[in-house]
Amino acid sequence: MRIRLIGEKGRQVFSQNLKITRLGKLGRIEEAIHVFSQLTLKNVVSYNSMISAYCKNGRISDARRLFDEMPQRNLVSWNSMIAGYLHNDKVLEASELFDKMPKRDLFSWALMITCYTRNGELEKARKLFDLLPDKRDTVCWNAMIAGYVKNMCFDDAKKLFGEMPVKNLVSWNSMLAGYTKNAEMHLGLQFFEEMEKRDVVSWNLMVDGFVEVGDLDSAWQFFKQIPNPNVFSWVTMLCGFARNGKIVEARRLFDQMPHRNAVSWNAMIAAYVQNHHYDEANRLFMDMPERDSVSWTTMISGYVRVGKIGEARGYLNRMPFKNIAAQTAMISGYVQNKRMDEASQLFSQIGIRDVVCWNTMIAGYAQCGRMDDALRLFRQMVYKDLVSWNTMIVGYAQVGQMDEALKIFEEMGERNIISWNSLITGFLQNGLYLDALKSFVLMQKEGKKPDQSTFACGLSACANLAALQVGKQFHHLIAKSGYVNDLFVSNALITMYAKSGRVFDAELLFKDINHADVVSWNSLIGGFALNGYGQEAVKLFEEMLINGVVPDLVTFVGVLSACCHAGLVDCGLELFKSMNEVYSVEPLVEHYACIVDLLCRAGRLEEAFNMVRGMKIRANAGIWGALLGASRVHQNLELGRHAAEKLLELEPHKTSNYVLLSHMHAEVGSWEEVESVRVSMKKSRAEKQPGCSWIELKNQIHVFLSDNQLQPRTTEVCNTLTALTAHMRNPGDLSEFKSLLKVFY
């Protein structure tokens, strides 16, 4: 009786352990925790199952806590924990645990080798491989080869492959996968023909490789030669057709399949959805003998993608077993359409939410500027990943709350390149260029390598500060980092040099670009315009058209601005006319502002005013400001008064508008009007903004605010400025002037 009871308990524990493993794989981690906590009799397998469940769901700290609490551990426990670290890219932790292992098997060594190679640390992986106590087993050899090919070290991989004492099919396929998954199909084909052993995996790798590089003809030829294609073979070829819009060929292949499983049906439904054939997708969905969660989620996601929220919700409502992926897809649809109340309602109905679900909801609030709601959810999250933290940084940056963004950033336990880029971009978007550059320096001190986005942001900060020397240092660093040929970075370099007054250096960079895009052309056109080279800007615009690059809104802002500064009235008017008539580009207020300014500079005030009155869109402060300034120059008091009224409606607290209008009245002797303007200025409580300037000196940027009495060396600066002013009036003796300047060097 006792033996039977123990056997019954054993079966129950075994059943519960399997349940924990299954729930972990399905992402239902809270249910797995509940099952584990209810176990009265836990064995080592129970602990190992729960550790794996934690690791697969990103809760690595909980997995380690449980590992440390285990009353006894076996080799599987150690391997499970290392595998968890590998799954969550925790190389250092995996290495430390590997060193502590009382006993290792070949799987332990293979795990650690894979951990290093996945992180790009090939030298450490090779050192570990060379320390192997048993070199006869193929598992570690295959892991090392796979690491080499994944990092595109094909020569090292082939050399090691040649040294293998015994090769199995995994060895051959590992080498082949390295070529095919890295788009090296010429080398892949050559290796495939040399293979001593092949199986269906080998053939599938070749088909998949050709599909990935867009060579459907070769993929199809290989598919037809597969001796015994499996479901994966058929699905790979089907997806290849679908990805290239060949939906008829995909359906023909689907109909020819000898055996179809849920994966096959889902692949064909996904093919219809990707190509926006929703009626066909729905018909196939209804014909399915058995639908799984992927089938329902595919339909919901497809309708969400094209904004058919009602249809997507209809599928979710009919879904017999709601899963988190489908519900998250529906929340994403609501978020994309700014329907946050409905998203919130659905979110609240989900019992067990995964991190993706939380992040989708937080991102929705952030995109809508509802940062209080985003923060509330963020604080409720028990387990946050890097996406959660980065989303909050981006959200606060978008609403201009950089103090809050920085606070979140500093709270982070771990940061990746996206975290740093989000912070730097936030500073940049909010005009805090010095903070952006300081963050770049701190990022490097932390050991994070900048990418193309980081460099582009840093260059943009330099451009806005006209910090040429710092920008040049960025240029040298970019060359060393290998991003000098990146188009995104090249465009940022062009803008930096152009805005720093080195437009011809920008032009040299432009000429070195192999495939310039519209942003490249816009950057240089804008640079010429900014530096007063109007003719060159127009000429470059014409070259752009000859090269077949279609101008956009930014292009026309640049070239019209160039015409304005160079006084090219007829050219500017012709270009403005061509925007809509030739290029189907609807002018924005910025384009009208350029033309109004162009006409005003030429003294054609009436024509400019008529254009403003005929605008389809509301004139902004820039347009009325141009009219007001021109009215003063040409002493058109009536137009000036009208422009001033419009301008004061838009910018009632800006002092300069009142001052300009007051000067106009004073110049014609209307002193009563002058007094009236001054009274109006006081009533509006217009405040003069403190002046701000900066200078780059010895690779440092010094900022000066006119109302900041705490600025270091303020007295010296003021004394120097007073002396300089005196010498400007009496420039006879420059000796004192030179000695004063030495104070700052």
Secondary structure as the mmCIF struct_conf table of DSSP 4:
data_model
#
loop_
_struct_conf.conf_type_id
_struct_conf.id
_struct_conf.beg_label_comp_id
_struct_conf.beg_label_asym_id
_struct_conf.beg_label_seq_id
_struct_conf.end_label_comp_id
_struct_conf.end_label_asym_id
_struct_conf.end_label_seq_id
HELX_RH_AL_P HELX_RH_AL_P1 ARG A 2 LYS A 25
TURN_TY1_P TURN_TY1_P1 LEU A 26 GLY A 27
HELX_RH_AL_P HELX_RH_AL_P2 ILE A 29 GLN A 38
BEND BEND1 THR A 40 LEU A 41
HELX_RH_AL_P HELX_RH_AL_P3 VAL A 44 LYS A 56
TURN_TY1_P TURN_TY1_P2 ASN A 57 GLY A 58
HELX_RH_AL_P HELX_RH_AL_P4 ILE A 60 GLU A 69
BEND BEND2 PRO A 71 GLN A 72
HELX_RH_AL_P HELX_RH_AL_P5 LEU A 75 HIS A 87
TURN_TY1_P TURN_TY1_P3 ASN A 88 ASP A 89
HELX_RH_AL_P HELX_RH_AL_P6 VAL A 91 LYS A 100
BEND BEND3 PRO A 102 LYS A 103
HELX_RH_AL_P HELX_RH_AL_P7 LEU A 106 ARG A 118
TURN_TY1_P TURN_TY1_P4 ASN A 119 GLY A 120
HELX_RH_AL_P HELX_RH_AL_P8 LEU A 122 ASP A 130
TURN_TY1_P TURN_TY1_P5 LEU A 131 LEU A 131
BEND BEND4 PRO A 133 PRO A 133
BEND BEND5 ARG A 136 ARG A 136
HELX_RH_AL_P HELX_RH_AL_P9 THR A 138 LYS A 150
TURN_TY1_P TURN_TY1_P6 ASN A 151 MET A 152
HELX_RH_AL_P HELX_RH_AL_P10 PHE A 154 GLU A 163
BEND BEND6 PRO A 165 VAL A 166
HELX_RH_AL_P HELX_RH_AL_P11 LEU A 169 THR A 180
TURN_TY1_P TURN_TY1_P7 LYS A 181 ALA A 183
HELX_RH_AL_P HELX_RH_AL_P12 MET A 185 GLU A 194
BEND BEND7 GLU A 196 GLU A 196
HELX_RH_AL_P HELX_RH_AL_P13 VAL A 200 GLU A 212
TURN_TY1_P TURN_TY1_P8 VAL A 213 GLY A 214
HELX_RH_AL_P HELX_RH_AL_P14 LEU A 216 GLN A 225
BEND BEND8 PRO A 227 ASN A 228
HELX_RH_AL_P HELX_RH_AL_P15 VAL A 231 ARG A 243
TURN_TY1_P TURN_TY1_P9 ASN A 244 GLY A 245
HELX_RH_AL_P HELX_RH_AL_P16 ILE A 247 GLN A 256
BEND BEND9 PRO A 258 HIS A 259
HELX_RH_AL_P HELX_RH_AL_P17 ALA A 262 GLN A 274
TURN_TY1_P TURN_TY1_P10 ASN A 275 HIS A 276
HELX_RH_AL_P HELX_RH_AL_P18 TYR A 278 ASP A 287
BEND BEND10 PRO A 289 GLU A 290
HELX_RH_AL_P HELX_RH_AL_P19 SER A 293 ARG A 305
TURN_TY1_P TURN_TY1_P11 VAL A 306 GLY A 307
HELX_RH_AL_P HELX_RH_AL_P20 ILE A 309 ARG A 318
BEND BEND11 PRO A 320 PHE A 321
HELX_RH_AL_P HELX_RH_AL_P21 ILE A 324 GLN A 336
TURN_TY1_P TURN_TY1_P12 ASN A 337 LYS A 338
HELX_RH_AL_P HELX_RH_AL_P22 MET A 340 GLN A 349
BEND BEND12 GLY A 351 ILE A 352
HELX_RH_AL_P HELX_RH_AL_P23 VAL A 355 GLN A 367
TURN_TY1_P TURN_TY1_P13 CYS A 368 GLY A 369
HELX_RH_AL_P HELX_RH_AL_P24 MET A 371 GLN A 380
BEND BEND13 VAL A 382 TYR A 383
HELX_RH_AL_P HELX_RH_AL_P25 LEU A 386 GLN A 398
TURN_TY1_P TURN_TY1_P14 VAL A 399 GLY A 400
HELX_RH_AL_P HELX_RH_AL_P26 MET A 402 GLU A 411
BEND BEND14 GLY A 413 GLU A 414
HELX_RH_AL_P HELX_RH_AL_P27 ILE A 417 GLN A 429
TURN_TY1_P TURN_TY1_P15 ASN A 430 GLY A 431
HELX_RH_AL_P HELX_RH_AL_P28 TYR A 433 LYS A 445
TURN_TY1_P TURN_TY1_P16 GLU A 446 GLY A 447
HELX_LH_PP_P HELX_LH_PP_P1 LYS A 448 PRO A 450
HELX_RH_AL_P HELX_RH_AL_P29 GLN A 452 LEU A 465
TURN_TY1_P TURN_TY1_P17 ALA A 466 ALA A 466
HELX_RH_AL_P HELX_RH_AL_P30 LEU A 468 SER A 481
TURN_TY1_P TURN_TY1_P18 GLY A 482 GLY A 482
TURN_TY1_P TURN_TY1_P19 VAL A 484 ASN A 485
HELX_RH_AL_P HELX_RH_AL_P31 LEU A 487 LYS A 499
TURN_TY1_P TURN_TY1_P20 SER A 500 GLY A 501
HELX_RH_AL_P HELX_RH_AL_P32 VAL A 503 ASP A 512
BEND BEND15 ASN A 514 HIS A 515
HELX_RH_AL_P HELX_RH_AL_P33 VAL A 518 LEU A 530
TURN_TY1_P TURN_TY1_P21 ASN A 531 GLY A 532
HELX_RH_AL_P HELX_RH_AL_P34 GLY A 534 ILE A 546
TURN_TY1_P TURN_TY1_P22 ASN A 547 GLY A 548
HELX_LH_PP_P HELX_LH_PP_P2 VAL A 549 PRO A 551
HELX_RH_AL_P HELX_RH_AL_P35 LEU A 553 ALA A 566
TURN_TY1_P TURN_TY1_P23 GLY A 567 GLY A 567
HELX_RH_AL_P HELX_RH_AL_P36 VAL A 569 GLU A 581
TURN_TY1_P TURN_TY1_P24 VAL A 582 TYR A 583
HELX_RH_AL_P HELX_RH_AL_P37 VAL A 589 ARG A 601
TURN_TY1_P TURN_TY1_P25 ALA A 602 GLY A 603
HELX_RH_AL_P HELX_RH_AL_P38 LEU A 605 ARG A 613
TURN_TY1_P TURN_TY1_P26 GLY A 614 GLY A 614
BEND BEND16 LYS A 616 ILE A 617
HELX_RH_AL_P HELX_RH_AL_P39 ALA A 621 VAL A 633
TURN_TY1_P TURN_TY1_P27 HIS A 634 GLN A 635
HELX_RH_AL_P HELX_RH_AL_P40 LEU A 637 LEU A 650
TURN_TY1_P TURN_TY1_P28 PRO A 652 HIS A 653
STRN STRN1 LYS A 654 LYS A 654
HELX_RH_AL_P HELX_RH_AL_P41 THR A 655 GLU A 667
TURN_TY1_P TURN_TY1_P29 VAL A 668 GLY A 669
HELX_RH_AL_P HELX_RH_AL_P42 TRP A 671 LYS A 683
TURN_TY1_P TURN_TY1_P30 SER A 684 ARG A 685
STRN STRN2 GLU A 687 GLU A 687
HELX_LH_PP_P HELX_LH_PP_P3 LYS A 688 GLY A 691
STRN STRN3 CYS A 692 LEU A 697
TURN_TY1_P TURN_TY1_P31 LYS A 698 ASN A 699
STRN STRN4 GLN A 700 LEU A 705
TURN_TY1_P TURN_TY1_P32 SER A 706 ASP A 707
TURN_TY1_P TURN_TY1_P33 GLN A 709 LEU A 710
BEND BEND17 GLN A 711 GLN A 711
TURN_TY1_P TURN_TY1_P34 PRO A 712 ARG A 713
HELX_RH_AL_P HELX_RH_AL_P43 THR A 714 ARG A 729
TURN_TY1_P TURN_TY1_P35 PRO A 731 GLY A 732
HELX_RH_AL_P HELX_RH_AL_P44 SER A 735 LEU A 741
HELX_RH_3T_P HELX_RH_3T_P1 LYS A 742 PHE A 744
#
